[in-house]
Amino acid sequence: MAHVSKTVREPDKTYIYKRASGIDLPMQIYLPKDGETKKSPALICIHGGAWEALRETPEQWDGGWMRHQGAIAAEQGYVGIAITYRSVHLDGIDVRDLIADCADAYSFVTNLPYVDTEKITLIGDSAGGHLALELAFDGRLRPRAVVACNPVTDLTNWKMTGMPHVRDAASPLLHPVRSETEYFFLHGDCDKVVPIADTVAMHEKLRALGCRSRMLTVKGASHAFVLYGYKTEDTVVDTYMEPILAFLDEVNA
């Protein structure tokens, strides 16, 4: 799908954070106005798309659907980081490899001298929300917060290539973990792709474990409502970003 949304400024930096399956995996960095002069909180943005991502090394990666969130975060004083990962449709690859890619991207970010490693938030949409939750439940990475927009939390009903033997183990809804990470779930009540009931259940399970979790039901919103240039007008997506940015400021205060 072509990106047709409003113009996003060029990233300040592009890194190859990992090479796997013969593919160079990139990330794009959007720096705040202070640049590299101090350590700033960071927002790692993980795109969705049914776990369909890179199948070969790109000559020039455009940052994906979540690059807008990275650029917006930089305007608010954060290091905005857009990452990608290998496609689940590569031979011999399953969702665990994608989780490992994102974990390696997170580890790469912790070594950037201008990132405050105590203040890293993950944001993901759909399959990206699934990957963000899996990283938070890993137990080693310890993100400050996770923003999950219409996330896939139960893979047992998803018939995706490469996943049959790992669906239970890779379903966040089936193995929530208590941690200090704070969660913010957003889900449209008109979503026809991912059941909002799954997100409600995920939120309630985390609360029952003693985790700090909140949920916002986005009235009238369909799947992937947070994506610029997709199905929702950019001005409307701006309004959806407002509570996300407020949450970021709160948890990083």
Secondary structure, DSSP 4 states (H G I P E B T S, - for coil): ----SS--PPPSEEEEEEEETTEEEEEEEE--TTTTSS-EEEEEEE--STT--BSS--SS----TTHHHHHHHHHTTSEEEEE--B-TTSTT--HHHHHHHHHHHHHHHHT-TTEEEEEEEEEEETHHHHHHHHHHTTSSS--SEEEEES----GGG---TT-GGGTTTT-GGGS----S-EEEEEEETT-SSS-HHHHHHHHHHHHHHT-EEEEEEETT--TTTT-BTTTB-HHHHHHHHHHHHHHHHHHT-
